[in-house]
Amino acid sequence: MSLRTTQTIHGSYLMPSLGHASVADAMHPGIITCDAEATLTEVARTMATHHVHSVAVLSLARGSGPSEEAEIWGIVSDLDLISAGIRGGPERPAADLAHQPPLIVEPTLPLREAGELMVAHGAPHALVVEPATNRPVGMLSTLDIVGILAWGEA
């Protein structure tokens, strides 16, 4: 099957080119999470429901009492689920499926540098963390970078 177009499709004037883009320009704001004990089926349902290709796996921070905070422990991708699913066996928890530690980038990092890190680490997803608060603010995927390559012009 070949794809042909009769007209040139141009990107938005608001989307920067790869040379001018930062992680914040390409990332998806917010993150979808699951508990470390979530099963393969539960994680798959979460991804399918939200139409995402990765889920951040949470673990409770060390501490006591009601002030405990959840921390990002790893990332489970759709490929991780497929790999575990086709190999059969008992349902494994998300903690066993996750890539950890996750690749972490800052929103202000040039997108080209983030892409180089993702390639070097073989990571299709990177957790975007605000350095001042150390809080996750989004997720960057290789497809997000492809979108900039496809449509970025400014």
C-alpha positions as CSV (number, residue, x, y, z in Angstrom):
1,M,0.0,0.0,0.0
2,S,1.4,3.4,-0.9
3,L,0.4,6.8,0.4
4,R,0.0,9.6,-2.0
5,T,-1.0,13.2,-1.5
6,T,-1.9,15.7,-4.1
7,Q,-1.2,18.7,-2.0
8,T,1.5,19.7,0.4
9,I,0.4,19.6,4.0
10,H,1.9,22.3,6.2
11,G,2.2,22.3,10.0
12,S,1.0,24.9,12.3
13,Y,2.8,28.2,12.6
14,L,2.7,27.7,16.4
15,M,4.7,24.5,16.3
16,P,8.5,25.0,16.5
17,S,11.0,23.0,14.4
18,L,13.2,20.4,16.1
19,G,16.0,22.9,16.3
20,H,13.9,25.4,18.3
21,A,11.7,23.1,20.3
22,S,11.9,22.2,24.0
23,V,10.5,19.2,25.8
24,A,7.6,21.4,26.9
25,D,6.6,22.1,23.3
26,A,6.2,18.4,22.5
27,M,5.3,16.6,25.7
28,H,1.8,15.5,26.8
29,P,0.9,17.3,30.0
30,G,-0.1,15.2,32.9
31,I,0.6,11.6,33.5
32,I,-1.5,8.4,33.9
33,T,-0.4,6.2,36.8
34,C,-1.0,2.8,38.3
35,D,0.0,1.2,41.6
36,A,3.0,-1.1,41.6
37,E,0.7,-4.0,42.4
38,A,-1.6,-3.5,39.4
39,T,-1.9,-6.5,37.2
40,L,-1.0,-6.7,33.5
41,T,-4.7,-6.7,32.7
42,E,-5.4,-3.6,34.8
43,V,-2.5,-1.7,33.3
44,A,-3.7,-2.7,29.8
45,R,-7.2,-1.5,30.6
46,T,-5.8,1.8,31.8
47,M,-3.8,2.3,28.6
48,A,-6.7,1.4,26.4
49,T,-9.2,3.6,28.3
50,H,-7.0,6.6,28.2
51,H,-5.5,5.9,24.7
52,V,-1.9,6.1,25.9
53,H,1.2,4.0,25.2
54,S,2.7,4.2,28.7
55,V,1.7,4.4,32.4
56,A,3.9,5.6,35.2
57,V,4.2,3.1,38.1
58,L,3.8,4.5,41.6
59,S,5.3,3.3,44.8
60,L,4.8,4.8,48.2
61,A,7.6,7.0,49.5
62,R,9.3,5.8,52.7
63,G,7.7,7.4,55.6
64,S,4.8,7.0,58.0
65,G,1.4,8.3,58.5
66,P,-1.0,10.1,56.2
67,S,1.7,12.4,54.7
68,E,3.2,9.6,52.7
69,E,3.6,10.6,49.0
70,A,3.5,8.4,46.0
71,E,6.7,8.5,43.9
72,I,7.2,7.4,40.3
73,W,9.1,4.2,40.4
74,G,9.1,3.2,36.7
75,I,7.3,3.3,33.4
76,V,5.3,0.4,31.7
77,S,4.9,0.8,28.0
78,D,2.5,-1.0,25.6
79,L,5.4,-3.0,24.3
80,D,6.2,-4.2,27.8
81,L,2.6,-5.4,28.1
82,I,2.6,-7.1,24.7
83,S,5.9,-8.9,25.6
84,A,4.5,-10.1,28.9
85,G,1.1,-11.0,27.4
86,I,2.4,-13.1,24.6
87,R,4.7,-15.0,26.8
88,G,1.8,-16.2,28.9
89,G,2.0,-17.3,32.5
90,P,0.5,-15.8,35.5
91,E,-0.4,-12.1,35.6
92,R,2.6,-10.1,36.8
93,P,2.4,-6.9,38.7
94,A,3.3,-3.6,37.1
95,A,6.4,-3.4,39.2
96,D,7.8,-6.5,37.4
97,L,7.0,-5.1,34.0
98,A,8.3,-1.5,34.5
99,H,11.4,0.0,33.1
100,Q,13.1,1.6,36.0
101,P,14.4,3.9,36.9
102,P,12.5,6.0,34.3
103,L,14.4,8.4,32.1
104,I,13.7,11.9,33.4
105,V,13.9,15.1,31.5
106,E,13.1,18.7,32.3
107,P,10.5,20.8,30.4
108,T,13.1,23.4,29.3
109,L,15.5,20.8,27.9
110,P,16.0,21.2,24.1
111,L,13.9,18.6,22.4
112,R,16.9,17.4,20.3
113,E,18.8,16.6,23.5
114,A,15.9,14.8,25.0
115,G,15.6,12.7,21.8
116,E,19.3,11.9,22.0
117,L,18.9,10.7,25.6
118,M,15.9,8.6,24.6
119,V,17.8,7.0,21.8
120,A,20.9,6.4,24.0
121,H,18.8,4.7,26.7
122,G,16.5,2.9,24.4
123,A,13.6,4.6,26.1
124,P,10.5,5.2,24.1
125,H,9.1,7.4,26.9
126,A,10.6,9.9,29.3
127,L,9.0,11.3,32.4
128,V,9.0,15.1,32.4
129,V,9.7,16.6,35.9
130,E,9.7,20.2,37.0
131,P,13.1,20.8,38.6
132,A,12.0,23.3,41.2
133,T,9.4,21.0,42.7
134,N,10.6,17.6,41.5
135,R,7.0,16.8,40.5
136,P,6.1,15.0,37.3
137,V,4.4,17.4,34.8
138,G,4.0,15.2,31.7
139,M,5.3,12.4,29.6
140,L,7.4,12.7,26.4
141,S,7.2,9.9,23.8
142,T,9.1,9.2,20.7
143,L,5.9,9.9,18.8
144,D,5.7,13.4,20.3
145,I,9.1,14.0,18.8
146,V,8.0,12.6,15.5
147,G,5.1,15.1,15.5
148,I,7.6,17.9,15.7
149,L,9.6,16.4,12.9
150,A,6.5,16.2,10.8
151,W,4.8,19.5,11.5
152,G,7.3,21.9,13.1
153,E,8.2,24.8,11.0
154,A,8.8,27.9,13.1
